[in-house]
Amino acid sequence: MSVHTMETLALYDSAPYQSAFSARVIAVSEHGVALEHTLFYPTGGGQPGDTGHFTFEDGTRIEVTGTVRDPVLRSIIWHQVEQWPSQLVAGAQVEAGIDWDRRYQHMKMHTCLHLLCSIIDAPVTGCSISADKGRLDFDLPEMTLDKDSITRDLNVLIEQGHPVKTLSMPASEYSTLLQITRTQAVAPPVVQGSVRVIEISGIDIQPCGGTHVINTEEIGRVFCEKIEKKSKHNRRVILRFE
């Protein structure tokens, strides 16, 4: 199979709560291992790539240390590994699993950052997510933010249990999507002619390729740890789980 005709089907879009799957290896290269389909989320949109493991038919297990999209052929997802056993060849069948606890923390924090967008009326200039915290940078010229108010307002929205829906909009509506996109640094992801949109009913709607929980109540309590002035027009808001 030519690398130019390969494509990895992203299962994490339709099954974000699934943690194990079977797949066939379609390519092995210096970038890593490509599968025909995967639950591993690739690094992007401030969310880290998933980690986990592959198990071969003879029981050999190798660790997946990261997941990225191909820098040129964006339809290919590479799973980065440290071990290269002889079984690791195109055509091999593997049982795969993601580090679910880590991924679930990413899902909760990513959804929480969408809530943060809804209570701070300013363009987003940067984003970062980890298993224990997350942050957004806002284009704000003055320090008008308050840690206690942010903590209170976020936890109210979380505890109200708002449904989180995944929608798909045609890329032909790109100009409309740009009007609702809060993130200035990253354009909405376009996959097979459509843009994935995350809607927190009545609260926020944003183009986003990340993984999310299906109800805000799953996030649990959070607090605003710090607000930093990064530049004349940049305020960083850092959140943590309690």
C-alpha positions in Angstrom: 0.0 0.0 0.0 1.4 3.4 -1.0 1.8 5.8 1.9 -0.1 8.4 -0.2 -3.2 6.1 -0.3 -3.2 5.2 3.4 -5.7 6.5 5.8 -6.3 5.8 9.5 -10.0 5.7 10.5 -10.4 7.7 13.7 -12.5 5.6 16.1 -12.1 8.1 18.9 -14.6 10.5 17.2 -17.5 8.0 17.3 -16.4 6.0 20.4 -14.6 8.4 22.9 -15.5 6.1 25.8 -14.1 2.9 24.3 -10.6 2.0 25.4 -9.7 -1.3 23.6 -9.9 -2.4 20.0 -8.4 -4.8 17.4 -6.6 -3.5 14.3 -4.2 -4.4 11.4 -0.9 -2.6 11.0 -0.8 -0.8 7.6 2.7 0.8 7.8 5.8 1.0 10.0 8.2 3.9 9.5 10.5 6.2 11.4 7.4 8.1 12.4 5.9 5.1 14.2 3.2 2.5 13.5 0.1 3.2 11.5 -3.1 1.2 12.0 -6.1 0.8 9.7 -8.2 2.4 12.5 -7.5 3.6 16.0 -8.9 4.8 19.3 -5.6 6.7 20.0 -6.2 10.4 19.9 -3.3 12.2 18.1 -1.7 15.3 19.6 -3.6 18.4 18.5 -5.7 21.4 19.7 -3.8 21.6 22.9 -4.7 18.0 23.8 -1.8 15.4 24.2 -1.7 12.3 22.1 -2.9 9.1 23.8 -0.5 6.5 25.2 -1.2 2.8 25.7 -0.1 -0.6 24.3 -0.2 -3.1 21.5 -0.4 -6.8 22.1 0.5 -9.2 19.2 -1.0 -12.6 18.5 1.9 -14.4 20.3 1.4 -12.3 23.4 4.2 -9.9 22.9 3.3 -6.5 24.3 4.8 -3.1 23.4 4.1 0.3 24.9 2.7 3.2 22.8 4.4 6.4 24.2 2.6 9.0 22.0 0.4 9.5 19.0 0.7 12.1 16.3 -0.7 12.9 12.8 1.6 12.7 9.9 3.0 16.2 9.3 2.2 16.1 5.6 -0.5 13.4 5.1 -2.9 14.3 7.8 -5.1 11.3 7.3 -2.4 9.0 8.7 -2.0 8.7 12.5 1.3 7.4 13.8 1.6 5.5 17.1 5.1 6.1 18.6 6.8 3.1 20.2 10.1 2.4 21.9 10.3 -1.4 21.1 10.5 -2.8 17.6 9.9 -6.6 17.8 10.1 -8.7 14.7 6.3 -9.1 14.7 5.9 -5.3 14.0 5.4 -5.4 10.3 2.6 -4.3 7.9 -0.2 -6.8 8.0 0.3 -7.8 11.6 -2.8 -8.0 13.8 -2.8 -6.3 17.2 -5.0 -5.9 20.2 -4.6 -2.4 21.4 -5.6 -0.4 24.4 -5.3 3.2 25.5 -4.4 4.5 28.9 -8.0 5.2 29.8 -7.5 7.0 33.1 -5.2 9.6 31.4 -7.5 10.0 28.4 -10.6 10.5 30.6 -8.8 13.3 32.5 -8.0 14.9 29.1 -11.7 14.6 28.1 -12.9 16.2 31.3 -10.4 19.1 31.2 -11.0 19.7 27.5 -14.7 20.1 28.1 -14.0 22.3 31.1 -12.0 24.7 28.9 -15.0 25.1 26.6 -17.0 26.2 29.7 -14.2 28.6 30.5 -14.5 30.1 27.0 -18.2 30.7 27.7 -17.6 32.8 30.8 -14.6 34.9 29.4 -15.6 37.0 26.5 -12.3 37.3 24.6 -10.5 35.5 21.8 -8.4 32.5 22.8 -4.7 32.7 21.8 -3.4 29.4 23.2 -4.4 26.2 24.9 -2.7 23.3 26.8 -4.2 20.3 28.5 -2.7 17.6 30.8 -4.1 15.0 33.1 -4.2 17.2 36.1 -4.6 20.7 34.7 -5.4 22.9 31.7 -5.0 26.5 30.6 -6.3 29.0 28.1 -4.6 32.2 27.0 -7.0 35.1 26.3 -6.4 38.3 24.3 -7.3 40.7 27.1 -5.5 44.1 27.4 -6.5 44.6 31.0 -6.5 42.4 34.1 -10.3 42.1 34.5 -10.3 38.4 35.6 -10.8 37.1 39.1 -9.8 33.6 40.3 -12.7 33.2 42.8 -15.3 34.3 40.3 -14.0 31.9 37.6 -13.9 29.0 40.1 -17.5 29.7 41.2 -19.0 30.2 37.8 -17.3 27.1 36.4 -18.5 24.8 39.1 -22.0 26.1 38.8 -22.0 25.2 35.1 -20.4 21.8 35.8 -22.9 20.9 38.5 -25.9 21.9 36.3 -25.1 18.8 34.2 -25.3 20.3 30.7 -25.3 17.7 27.8 -22.3 17.9 25.5 -23.0 17.0 21.8 -20.8 16.3 18.9 -22.1 17.8 15.6 -20.8 17.8 12.0 -21.0 20.9 9.7 -20.1 21.0 6.1 -16.8 22.8 5.3 -18.8 25.0 2.9 -20.0 26.8 6.1 -16.4 27.6 7.0 -16.9 31.3 7.1 -19.8 30.9 9.5 -17.7 28.6 11.7 -14.8 31.1 11.8 -17.2 33.7 13.3 -17.9 31.4 16.3 -14.4 30.1 16.6 -12.7 31.6 19.7 -9.3 30.2 19.1 -7.2 32.5 16.9 -4.1 30.4 16.5 -5.7 27.2 15.2 -8.2 26.9 12.3 -11.2 24.6 12.7 -10.2 21.0 11.7 -11.7 19.9 8.4 -12.0 16.1 7.9 -13.5 14.6 4.7 -15.3 17.8 3.9 -16.8 18.4 7.3 -15.9 20.2 10.5 -16.5 18.6 13.9 -18.3 20.9 16.3 -18.7 20.6 20.0 -21.9 22.0 21.5 -22.6 22.4 25.2 -26.3 23.0 25.1 -27.2 26.6 25.7 -23.6 27.4 26.9 -21.0 27.1 24.1 -20.5 25.9 20.5 -17.0 25.6 19.0 -15.3 23.7 16.1 -13.1 21.2 17.9 -11.3 17.9 17.1 -10.7 16.9 20.7 -12.4 14.2 22.8 -15.0 15.3 25.4 -17.3 14.0 28.1 -21.0 13.8 27.3 -22.2 15.7 30.3 -20.5 18.6 32.2 -21.3 16.9 35.5 -18.6 14.3 34.8 -15.9 16.9 35.0 -16.1 17.2 38.8 -15.0 20.2 40.8 -12.3 22.4 39.5 -10.6 25.6 40.7 -8.7 28.5 39.0 -5.2 28.1 40.3 -3.6 31.2 38.7 -4.1 34.1 36.3 -0.9 35.2 34.7 -0.1 38.3 32.6 2.0 36.8 29.7 2.2 40.0 27.6 0.4 43.4 27.2 -2.5 41.6 25.5 -2.3 38.1 26.9 -3.8 36.7 30.1 -3.3 33.0 31.0 -5.9 31.2 33.1 -4.8 27.9 34.7 -7.4 25.4 36.0 -6.9 22.3 38.1 -9.1 19.5 39.3 -9.8 19.6 43.1 
